[in-house]
């Protein structure tokens, strides 16, 4: 690790990530006077390049910053690929890494790997995805932050793993070891054709909460304990249906069992929209 990387890692370690994230999360949910809220939203849009023409609501209609950040899009603005056996992107974002899971290892960034078992904190579950495939998508501040089902199937359960709140941008991914295994995460397990797909939602610095729409629950570092739930009656879900949202953040990692998916012509670093085809079920 070079000097610059060491400085970045040290800065991330000493920065009060959890405190700042909780404080900003509370502020984002607070109803503020329009004279404060509208300039805040407008400045954010200009700074990060948010496309408000896609939003169902105008900036003036939001009551809190969190409402703006988790904004709903206009009906039909995202076209869901309906071709037979297609798998779609669950989010808007940038494709960071994808490929095969080999020897329990996934690629975090160029020259950096992390272990599947440490990501899931469950050896039995990790073994299901051995020799499978993964895809990592980073959600930038400008992006739409709701998360949707990549395929139709049934939600079998979820798992919340508390952790830190390191930033998950390109610099962090290239400098911090085991980044996604260190941060808090909420994992949704989706069953399709007797196979399991894991949708790993990774928290990050300034992420207020990670919400699960199907559970009507929100998770953050204040939980301080791991949670795991398996549904006795699995929840049917359609491709493109909302399953959760980030209240500021972050990254989604998709995990597929061996032989389940054939990726399309994906390009690292390319932007992708929710609903676009990423591959085909075998």
N, C-alpha and C positions, 0 to 999 in steps of 0.2 A: 504494500500500500504506500503510495507516494505521500509527500507532506500535505498537499492540498486535500487529499482524501482523509488523512488523519485529522486535519483541522475541521472538516465538515462533520465527520463522525463525532468528534468531541463536542462540537457545537450542538448537534442534535441531542446528545446525551445530557448535557447540562441545561438545555432549554426546558422550562417548566411546561412540557407539552400537555399533560393531563389537566393541569390547572387552567391553562389558557383555553384549552378546548372546551372544558366544562363552562367556563365563564362566557365565552363567545356563544356557546350553544344556548345558554340561558338568555343572553341578550338577543339572539336571533329569534327567539320565541316570544319576546316581549312586544306588546303592542306599543308602538311609538307614534308620536305626532307625525302627520304627513310631512311637515316642514323638515323633519329629520330623516324619516324613512325614504322619501322619494329621492332626495339627493344621494343617499347611501346606495340605493338600488341603481340609480342612474350612473353614479361613479363606478360602481362595480361592473356594469354593462360595458362602459367605455374602456375600462382598464383591461378586462379579460375578453372583450369581443363577444358578448352574449347576443344571440339573435332573438330579440324579443318579438319579432314578427311571427314566430312559431308558437308563442305562448297563448294559451286560451284566455288568460286575463291580461289586461293592461297593467303597467307598473303601478298606476294610481289605485288599482283595485285590491292590491295586497294589503293585509293588515299587519303582517310581520315580515321580517327579512326571510325567515324560514319558509313562509308560504311562497315567497318569490323563488327561493333556491330550489324548492321541491315542486316547482310549478308544473302544472299539467299542460300538455301540448294540445293544440287544436286537433279536433277529430280528423283522422285520416292523414295528418301531416307526416306520419311515419308509415310507409307501406310495408306490411308484413309479407314476406315471401311465403306463398301458399303452395309452392310446388311440392309434390309428393316426397316425403322422407327428408325434406330440408330441415336444417338446424339453423336458427337465426342468432344474430348477436342480441344478447339480452339488454344491452346498453348502448348509448352513444359514447364514443371514446376513441382512443388510439390503440391499435394492436401492438403490444410491446414484444411478447414472445409467444411462440407456439411450437408444438412438436410432440415427440414421443416421450413418455415417462420411462426411463431406463434405470434399472438398479435402484428404484425408489427415489430417483433424482429428477428435479425439474430445473429448467433454466430461469434464473431471476433476471439476469442481464448478461451482456457479453462478458464472459470470463467468470461469472458467478452462478453457482448452483445452490439449491436448498433441498432438503429432504421432505418427501411427501408425508412421512409419518409425523414429522414435527409440525407440519402445516395442519394436519387433521387431529393430531394428538390421540390417535387411535390406530393401533397396529393392524387390527382386523379389517377396519375400513380401508386403510392404506393398501392392504394386499389386494383388495378388489380392483384397484386402479393400476396395479403393477402391469407394465407393458402397454398401458393405455395411452391416452393423449391429453394434452392440456392446451389452454389458450388463455393468455393474460391480456386484459384490456384496462387501460388507465383512463379514468375520467378526469378531465381537466376542469378548472373552475368554471369555464364557459359552458360546459356540457349540461344537457338534460340529465338529472340525477335519479330518475326512477329506474327500477330494474324489472325486467320482464322475463317470462318463461321462454327459454330457447327452443323448446319443443312442447308438444302436448303430452300429458302423462298424469301422474298422481304424486303429490307431495307426501313423502313417507315420514318426514320428520325434519328436525333442525338441531343444530348444535351451536352454542355460543361459547367462545373461548376468549376470556379476558386477556389483555396484553397492553403493550405500550402504544404510543401514537406517533411514531416516526412519520415524517413526510414520505410519500411514496412516488415522488416524481423521478425523472430520469437520473438526476444526480444521486439521490438517495439509493435508488436501485443498483447503481453502479458502485456505490461505496460502502453501504451497510450490509454486513453479512446476515443471511437468513432474515431479511427484512419482513417478508410476509408471515413468517412464523413467529416473529416477535410482536407484531401488532395485533390488536384485538380483531376478531373476525366472527362473522355469523355465517354458518354454512347451511344451505338448504339442500336436502336430498330429494331428488326428483326421480321417480321410477318410470321407465318406458320400455316396453317389450322385455320385461324381466331383467332389465339392466338398470344400473344406478348412475345418475349424473349428479355431480356435486357442484353447486354454485357457491363459491367461496367469496363472500363480500368482506373485503379487508378495510378496516378503519385506518384513519390517518390523522395527523395533526390538524386541529380545528374541525374535525368531524364531530358534530354534536351527538348524533345517535345513528345507529343502523336500525331501520324499521323493517319488520316482517308483516306485510299486508295480510297474509293468510292467518296469522296468529293474533293480529291486532295488538302487537307489542313492539316496544322499542328497547334497544340495548345500548349501553355505553359503559365506560370504564368504572362508573360508580357501582355497577353490579358486583364487581370484585369476586365473582365465583363462576365457575364453568357450569353451563346448563345444557341438558340434552333431553330431547323429547322425541318419542316415536309415536306416531298416530296409529291407534287401533283401527280407526276408520280413515283411510287415506283420502287426501283432498284432491279432487279432480281439478286440473288446470289446463287451459288451452294455450297453445303457442301464441306468444305476444301478450298474454294477460299479465297484469302487474303482480309481482310477488314481493316487492319491497322498495326501499328508497334510502339513499344516503342523505342525512341532514348535514350536508357539507362533506365532501370526500368523493371518491377514493379509487379503489381498484377492485376488479372482479376477476377471479381465476375460475375457469371452467375445467372440470375433470371428467374424463370419459373412460369407461372400461375398455379393455383391449378389444379391438375389432368393431367397436360401436360406430365410429365416425370416420369418414374420409373428408379431410379438409379440402376446401376449394383453393383457388389461387390467392392465398393470403399474402400480404406484404407487411413486413415489420415496419412500424412507424406510420402506417397508413391510417387515416381516419375512417371510422366506420359508424354507421347509424343503427340504432335499434331497429330490428326487423329485416336487416340485410342478411342474406344467406352467407353462412361461414363454412358450411359443409353439408354432407349427406349421410343419413343413417344407413348403415350397412344392411 
